[in-house]
Structure formats: structure tokens, C-alpha cells
């Protein structure tokens, strides 16, 4: 019975002569066993190889290499042939890693892109075993090459799916802009950055005026479409890469403006209100305008370690409330000039 088991982590080739062959003339025949061993190895998908450490020459490489990479078996003469047939982006790090592990006497695995004779690349995993002399010096390396292209393709597809899931987890399902989760993380990160660099940070909280009445009068489907249009409209108004426009919840939006002083934040608020005014989105149930309007709370701060970011948001929300109390369709803005209300 001949049993062959090949895995990525280890390679085990076990040859057993069954009891039925006990009377065979080939029993204990070393040449016969070597032929069987060679036949078994060269019939596997794994490609065996052996390298002499001192000369850096291939003692052997399996004939399967021709089918896999297209290079003739006889063309694999030295380690340099192996290195030259590797993607240039993988070459140095793979070579250095394998040399370091081999010198340390550590069996190891290395993934890299191998060059085929037709100019294309496939992913290879080399499983390497270090053979040492009695003195502990490296004598040779033996190992197997595996084609892991399909596995890499599956990993890449999984990474794409994971990125998409992450993107979806930060995106508002209705409007397509950033959601509350992304706002919270982005605001916390920019707060730390502003505190470290001592730069101004501005936040706008926006509420669409009488939007519940809009849904009652125009229907929720039209209400959803209105939210989508406003979200895209305001996203184009805040075009700096670090500006964030997000849906805060319901008909509320939030804008984070890093490194933006109070004057510039007010200009952004006015731009957003003007853009909404120009859109002329009909609001038949509003008591202040025939079109959709909004109220805003605007606040700017240069945070310190004594400031609490959530209390700052509460102050922005208070400004939004003041804007509503002032008749809506306006903004209330100021700069935090005292830390008393922001202390933790």
C-alpha cells in the first residue's frame, strides 16, 4: 500500500510495503524503493525541489514545474533562477525572509508571485525544510511548491466583500452619505487631531424645518427622495477631502469641518442654506416657506484636554435649538470662548 498525504503546512510522504509483498523479490530493494518514492513525488500536485546551500544550486526540481510555470525543468539551475522568476515587488522581501529563516534553522513558508514563461504570474507557496549538518550548519534546503492562485483569488474576493461590508456599515442606507456611526468615529478622530495640533474644529447640526409635516403632506416616498436630493446637494457644497457630511438621524444632518475657524464655518452654513434655497424643493405644508428650509446650529472650538467632546456637541445642539426658537430657516453660530461648560 502506498499512501500520500500533502498539505500546505507539512508534507508527509509515507511509503509502506504491504504484507502481500513479503515474498516479492523487490523486498528490501533500495533501488526499487527509490523508484517508487520518485514516482509518488512526481505524481503529486506539489512540486518537490532540493537546493545545496553551499553552491546555491538546485539538486533537483520536479518535472511538474514545466506544466505549472512553463519553464523547462533543466532551466532551474541556481537560486538566482528562482529569484529572477519572481515578481519584482515580492523578490527582495521573499529572498531575505527565506535566507534569514534558513540561517536560523527554521522551517518556513513563503508566498510570492512566480513568473510564468508566457509572462503572466501565479501565486506560489514554498514550504521549506532546513537540513543541517552534524555541526549545526545549513547543509541543504528541501521543500515543495504549491500553486495557491485559486486560494489567493478567494482571499482577494473575501477582502473585497469585507471592504464592501465595512463601507456599507458606514454608509446611510437611504441617502448614500456617511451615517451616524461614521460621524461619531470621524468626529472623535478629528477632535483628537485638533487638540494635538491646536487647530479649530467646527461642527454644524442641521434640521430640516417641519419635515414631519412634509412627509404627511407629500408622502414618505417623496420624503425619502427629498432627503436623498438634499444629502447629495450638501455633499457637493462641502468639497474639501476632510469635510464630512453625514445623516445624523431622521431629517437631521451633521457636518464636521476640520481646521475651519468660526468665520469659515459660518460661510459654509450660508452656502448650504443658499444651495437648499436654490433647489426650490416644494414644501406644501410648511408654515414659513413654500419650499424646504432648514435650521442650523454652528459652533467652533480649539479643543484642549480639559474639554469634553460630547458636551461640545450638546452646545452645538443648543445653537440649533436657538435657531428654531428664532423662527427657523436660519442658523445660530458662535465660538467657544470659555471652557467652563466643556469641562469633563
C-alpha positions, -999 to 999 in steps of 0.1 A, spaced: 0 0 0 13 35 -9 -2 64 10 5 100 0 -7 130 21 1 165 11 -8 197 30 3 233 29 17 232 64 36 199 62 44 174 35 42 138 46 51 110 21 47 76 36 57 45 17 47 12 31 53 -22 16 22 -43 22 23 -77 37 12 -92 4 46 -82 -10 66 -100 17 77 -126 -8 84 -102 -35 119 -103 -50 119 -65 -46 116 -66 -9 144 -45 8 155 -35 -27 167 1 -22 166 9 -59 130 -2 -61 120 19 -31 137 49 -46 119 45 -79 86 42 -61 94 72 -39 103 93 -70 72 82 -89 49 91 -59 65 125 -55 63 134 -92 27 124 -94 16 149 -68 4 185 -75 31 197 -52 64 204 -69 94 190 -49 128 206 -50 161 205 -33 189 231 -31 225 227 -20 232 255 5 269 260 -2 267 262 -40 231 276 -41 224 251 -69 193 230 -74 200 194 -68 165 186 -81 132 201 -91 101 181 -101 91 179 -137 57 193 -128 73 227 -129 71 227 -167 34 223 -166 28 249 -139 52 277 -149 62 267 -185 100 268 -177 119 237 -186 130 215 -157 166 218 -168 165 256 -167 163 256 -129 200 256 -121 206 280 -92 188 301 -66 192 330 -89 168 314 -114 142 311 -86 147 348 -77 146 361 -113 113 343 -119 96 361 -91 75 393 -92 98 423 -86 75 435 -58 79 402 -39 115 394 -48 136 412 -21 113 405 9 108 369 0 145 362 -6 156 380 25 129 362 46 139 328 33 176 334 38 171 346 74 149 317 83 172 292 68 203 306 86 183 303 118 175 267 110 137 274 110 114 256 87 92 282 70 66 290 43 67 319 18 40 332 -6 50 351 -37 40 356 -73 60 335 -97 67 345 -133 54 320 -160 72 316 -193 43 333 -210 48 365 -189 19 361 -166 21 354 -128 6 329 -104 7 327 -67 31 301 -52 36 289 -17 70 274 -9 71 251 21 108 248 32 126 224 54 161 232 65 186 203 67 217 208 89 250 190 93 261 174 125 279 206 133 246 225 130 255 243 98 230 245 70 235 217 45 206 220 21 170 230 17 142 208 6 107 217 0 76 218 -21 60 244 -43 22 247 -43 0 266 -67 -22 288 -44 -36 311 -71 -71 299 -65 -68 303 -28 -54 339 -33 -82 347 -56 -107 336 -30 -89 356 -3 -90 387 -26 -127 382 -32 -132 379 6 -112 411 12 -134 429 -14 -165 417 4 -151 428 37 -144 462 24 -178 465 9 -194 454 42 -173 480 61 -183 506 36 -219 497 39 -216 498 77 -205 534 75 -230 545 48 -265 557 53 -288 533 35 -312 559 23 -291 588 12 -258 571 5 -238 596 25 -220 589 58 -241 576 86 -241 583 124 -215 556 131 -190 572 107 -198 607 121 -191 595 157 -157 579 147 -147 608 124 -156 635 149 -137 617 177 -106 613 154 -107 650 143 -113 662 179 -80 644 189 -62 658 159 -75 694 166 -64 691 202 -30 678 193 -23 704 166 -43 732 184 -64 738 153 -100 750 151 -127 724 146 -162 734 135 -194 713 136 -228 720 121 -260 703 132 -289 708 107 -326 700 110 -350 703 81 -379 725 91 -413 709 96 -402 677 78 -427 655 96 -454 677 80 -436 673 47 -440 635 50 -476 640 59 -484 662 30 -461 648 3 -459 611 14 -430 592 28 -417 581 -6 -413 617 -17 -399 625 17 -372 599 12 -364 613 -23 -362 648 -8 -337 636 18 -316 619 -9 -315 651 -30 -305 673 -1 -278 649 10 -262 649 -24 -267 687 -27 -249 694 6 -221 668 -2 -212 688 -32 -211 720 -12 -185 706 12 -159 695 -13 -127 695 8 -114 660 12 -115 661 50 -150 677 53 -177 652 63 -214 655 56 -235 628 74 -270 619 81 -274 623 119 -308 606 121 -342 612 106 -343 646 90 -311 657 108 -277 662 92 -243 669 107 -212 684 91 -177 682 105 -152 708 93 -116 701 104 -92 731 106 -121 755 100 -124 787 120 -157 803 130 -158 827 101 -153 800 76 -178 777 93 -205 805 90 -197 808 53 -202 770 49 -235 773 67 -247 801 45 -236 782 14 -256 752 25 -287 773 32 -284 790 -2 -280 757 -20 -311 744 -4 -329 777 -13 -318 774 -49 -330 738 -51 -366 750 -46 -379 717 -32 -416 723 -27 -430 720 8 -467 725 7 -473 721 45 -445 744 58 -457 775 77 -426 795 69 -419 789 32 -433 772 2 -400 754 -2 -380 731 21 -359 751 46 -335 742 74 -323 754 108 -286 751 119 -265 752 150 -229 761 143 -200 761 167 -162 762 166 -136 752 191 -99 747 196 -102 718 220 -79 711 249 -75 681 273 -99 698 297 -127 698 271 -153 672 267 -163 665 231 -198 653 239 -206 684 258 -193 704 228 -219 686 207 -246 695 232 -236 731 228 -239 728 190 -273 713 195 -283 742 218 -274 765 190 -297 745 167 -325 748 192 -319 786 194 -322 788 156 -355 770 158 -367 793 185 -357 823 164 -383 813 137 -363 786 118 -348 789 83 -317 804 99 -285 795 117 -271 802 152 -233 803 153 -207 812 179 -172 803 190 -164 786 223 -145 813 242 -149 797 276 -140 762 288 -164 762 318 -192 745 300 -169 720 284 -150 706 313 -154 669 319 
